[in-house]
């Protein structure tokens, strides 16, 4: 089985393809501010999307999206504020989670949670 870093990279590749097929423009991948990181920054229909990608290859520890809690959303918001200081043209911002489950001999399963809030 691939390491968790390899699984994460595979998940981010699958996520970018999934989002592009869903009419998103990918603006940045792995955008960093200080020690914060946004997995994917994209846009669709004049809305900026801050997207957290979570990938798992088993259900042993639950669903991938279970790892996105209050603290993670808070960190995303801090990074997004920094991004918006550099790119102030965005009037609408949305936080999303794209959960990907990858199992042997099966196609990936996607679960897209839109407009997440604290």
Secondary structure by P-SEA (a helix, b strand, c coil): cccaaaaaaaaaaaaaaaaaaaccccccccccccccccccccccccbbbbbbbbbbcccccccccccccaaaaaaaaaaaaaaaaacccccbbbbbbbbbbbbccccbbbbbbccccc
